[in-house]
Amino acid sequence: MQQHRARKRFGQNFLQDSRVIHDIVHAVNPQPDDIVIEIGPGLAAITAPLAMKLKQLHVVEIDRDIVAYLKTLPFAKQLVIHEGDVLQFDFNQVAGKKKIVGNLPYNISTPLLFRFSEFVDDIIDMHFMLQKEVVERMTAMPKSHDYGRLSVMLQYFFEMENLIDVPPEAFSPAPKVDSAVVRLIPHTGRIGIAQNFSHFSQLVKQAFQQRRKTIRNNLKDWADDAQLTVAGIDPQARPEHIAPECFVVLSNHLLPNFSGSL
């Protein structure tokens, strides 16, 4: 199976750096009875050391050849293999509070990250290998180039920390970009609670629709200057200068008079 050729359509890059593998497993800190789900186990670089520490390990894998390979491993009896597309996987079918870990395919990382917000109440923490650029956007603070919609929406649900920078040569085949391992811990309410999450989500999306324009222009059909000011927002500011909690305040302030469709 070591000759398995990475499939571009699945976004496969197999982790092979033993130091990085050790650091990821150490960060996850699995305990024997923990409920852990690994996304994209690949050639079991992380799967094997996790399985050594766990009574049972759930894995989600779309590649049939890799599924067949996983079934031949010495610790196969400890694996609960869920074959299929992780974007369609119902994480609630694995009962209990869970840890999620994985080397996420870069081509589906953003929609997958948004999807985890649906299961946030059942997540202890998550550790993901991602494109470094995506991690920088996730953890970005206001007034930085990387700060945007992804930053606001994920910071609504999670505390996030960039743990490890990973060079291309840590993988086979080597990707053309740098990678990073990020930790996400659910922390709903850190930037406030949106009274209507759908309204808040659409507001943030509209606010960052055109980054070079002022928030007054981007939200001209949503709020006037007085409403922006009440939420602590300078109408002439660009969206990347506005703190995430201000978007929550603005959404809650606008909601009683909102007549649009959600």
C-alpha positions in Angstrom: 0.0 0.0 0.0 3.0 2.3 0.3 2.8 2.5 -3.5 -0.7 4.0 -3.3 -0.8 7.0 -5.6 -2.3 10.2 -4.1 -5.5 11.1 -5.9 -5.8 14.7 -6.9 -9.6 14.6 -7.0 -9.6 13.7 -3.3 -7.0 16.3 -2.5 -4.6 13.7 -1.0 -1.2 14.7 0.4 0.0 12.0 2.9 1.7 13.2 6.0 5.1 11.5 6.6 7.1 13.7 9.0 7.4 11.8 12.3 8.0 14.9 14.4 4.8 16.6 13.0 2.8 13.4 13.6 4.1 13.2 17.2 3.2 16.8 17.8 -0.3 16.4 16.4 -1.0 13.4 18.6 0.4 15.1 21.6 -1.8 18.1 21.0 -4.9 15.9 20.6 -4.0 14.2 23.9 -6.3 11.2 23.4 -7.4 9.2 26.5 -8.5 5.6 26.2 -12.2 6.2 26.5 -12.3 9.4 24.4 -14.6 9.5 21.3 -12.3 10.5 18.5 -13.1 10.9 14.8 -10.3 11.2 12.3 -11.1 12.7 8.9 -9.1 11.3 6.0 -6.8 8.8 7.7 -4.9 8.1 4.4 -2.0 5.8 5.0 -2.6 5.9 8.8 0.2 8.2 9.7 -1.9 9.7 12.5 -4.3 6.8 12.8 -1.7 4.4 14.1 -0.5 6.4 17.1 -4.0 7.5 17.9 -5.2 3.8 17.8 -2.4 2.9 20.2 -3.9 5.3 22.8 -7.6 4.6 22.2 -10.0 1.7 22.8 -11.8 2.7 19.6 -11.2 5.2 16.8 -13.8 6.4 14.2 -12.4 7.3 10.7 -14.1 8.9 7.7 -12.5 8.0 4.4 -13.8 8.4 0.8 -11.1 6.4 -1.0 -12.1 2.8 -1.4 -8.5 1.6 -1.8 -7.5 3.2 1.5 -10.6 1.8 3.2 -9.5 -1.7 2.1 -5.9 -0.9 3.3 -7.2 0.2 6.7 -9.0 -3.1 7.2 -5.6 -5.0 6.9 -3.8 -3.1 9.7 -3.0 -4.8 13.0 -5.3 -2.4 14.9 -8.2 -2.7 12.4 -10.5 -4.1 15.0 -10.2 -0.8 16.9 -11.4 1.2 13.9 -15.0 2.1 13.1 -14.7 3.0 9.4 -17.2 5.3 7.8 -16.8 5.2 4.1 -17.9 8.2 2.1 -17.7 12.0 1.6 -17.0 13.8 4.9 -19.2 16.7 3.6 -22.1 14.4 3.7 -21.2 12.6 7.0 -23.6 13.1 9.9 -21.2 13.6 12.9 -24.2 13.2 15.2 -24.4 9.5 14.4 -21.3 9.1 16.6 -22.9 9.6 20.0 -21.3 11.7 22.7 -18.9 14.6 23.1 -16.1 14.0 20.6 -12.7 15.1 19.5 -12.1 15.5 15.7 -8.8 15.4 14.0 -7.6 15.3 10.4 -5.4 16.3 7.6 -8.2 18.1 5.7 -8.3 18.1 1.9 -7.6 21.8 1.0 -10.2 21.8 -1.7 -13.0 21.3 0.8 -11.6 22.8 3.9 -13.7 26.0 4.0 -17.2 24.4 3.5 -16.2 21.7 6.0 -15.2 24.2 8.6 -18.5 26.0 8.3 -20.3 22.7 8.6 -18.7 21.9 12.0 -20.7 24.8 13.5 -23.8 22.6 13.1 -22.3 20.1 15.6 -20.6 22.5 17.9 -22.5 21.4 21.0 -21.1 17.8 20.7 -17.4 18.8 20.1 -14.7 18.9 22.7 -12.0 20.1 20.4 -10.7 19.8 16.9 -7.2 19.6 15.5 -6.8 20.1 11.7 -4.0 20.3 9.2 -4.9 23.0 6.8 -3.4 25.3 4.2 -1.4 27.9 6.3 -3.2 30.7 4.5 -6.6 29.3 5.7 -5.4 29.1 9.3 -4.2 32.7 9.1 -7.6 33.8 7.9 -9.3 31.7 10.6 -7.3 33.2 13.5 -6.9 36.8 12.1 -7.7 39.8 14.2 -9.4 43.0 12.9 -7.3 45.5 11.0 -5.2 42.7 9.5 -5.1 41.7 5.8 -6.3 38.1 6.5 -9.4 39.1 8.6 -12.7 38.5 6.9 -15.9 36.6 6.8 -14.2 33.3 7.7 -12.6 34.9 10.7 -15.8 36.3 12.1 -18.0 33.2 11.5 -15.5 30.8 13.0 -14.6 33.1 15.9 -18.3 33.2 16.7 -18.1 29.5 17.6 -14.5 28.7 18.5 -11.4 29.8 20.2 -8.6 29.0 17.7 -4.8 28.7 17.9 -2.2 28.1 15.2 -0.1 25.3 16.9 2.4 24.1 14.3 3.7 25.4 10.9 4.3 22.5 8.5 6.5 22.7 5.4 5.6 21.0 2.1 8.3 18.4 2.5 6.4 16.9 5.4 4.0 15.4 2.9 4.1 13.0 0.0 3.5 14.3 -2.6 4.6 17.7 -1.4 1.9 20.4 -1.8 2.7 23.7 -3.4 1.7 25.6 -0.3 2.8 25.7 3.4 0.5 24.1 5.9 -0.4 24.6 9.6 -2.1 22.7 12.4 -4.9 24.6 14.1 -6.8 23.9 17.3 -10.4 24.8 17.6 -12.2 24.7 21.0 -16.0 25.5 21.1 -16.6 28.7 23.0 -20.0 29.9 22.0 -20.7 33.4 23.3 -17.2 34.7 23.4 -18.2 37.5 20.9 -21.8 37.6 22.0 -24.9 35.6 21.1 -26.8 36.4 17.9 -30.6 36.4 18.5 -31.1 35.0 15.0 -28.0 33.2 13.6 -29.2 33.2 10.0 -29.6 37.0 10.1 -26.1 37.4 11.7 -24.6 35.1 9.1 -26.1 36.9 6.1 -25.2 40.3 7.6 -21.5 39.2 7.9 -21.5 37.8 4.3 -22.9 41.1 3.0 -20.5 43.2 5.0 -17.5 41.5 3.4 -19.0 41.4 -0.1 -16.7 44.1 -1.3 -13.8 44.5 1.1 -12.5 47.8 -0.4 -15.8 49.6 0.2 -16.9 51.1 3.5 -19.3 49.3 5.7 -21.8 52.1 5.0 -21.8 51.1 1.3 -21.8 47.4 1.8 -24.7 47.5 4.3 -26.6 50.4 2.7 -29.7 48.2 2.3 -29.4 46.9 5.9 -28.5 49.8 8.2 -28.2 53.6 8.3 -25.3 55.5 9.9 -27.2 55.9 13.2 -27.8 52.1 13.5 -24.1 51.4 12.7 -23.0 53.9 15.3 -25.2 52.4 18.0 -23.4 49.1 17.3 -20.1 50.8 17.8 -19.2 50.8 14.1 -17.8 53.8 12.3 -19.9 54.1 9.1 -16.7 55.0 7.1 -14.7 52.0 8.3 -13.9 49.1 6.0 -15.3 45.7 7.1 -11.9 44.3 8.0 -11.6 47.0 10.7 -14.7 45.9 12.5 -14.5 43.6 15.6 -16.5 40.4 15.4 -18.6 41.3 18.4 -19.8 44.5 16.7 -21.4 42.4 14.0 -23.3 40.4 16.7 -24.5 43.7 18.3 -25.5 45.1 14.9 -27.4 42.0 13.9 -29.4 42.0 17.2 -30.0 45.7 16.9 -31.4 45.4 13.4 -33.4 42.3 13.8 -36.6 43.7 15.3 -37.1 45.9 12.2 -35.7 43.4 9.6 -38.2 42.7 6.8 -35.9 40.7 4.5 -36.1 37.0 3.8 -33.8 34.7 5.9 
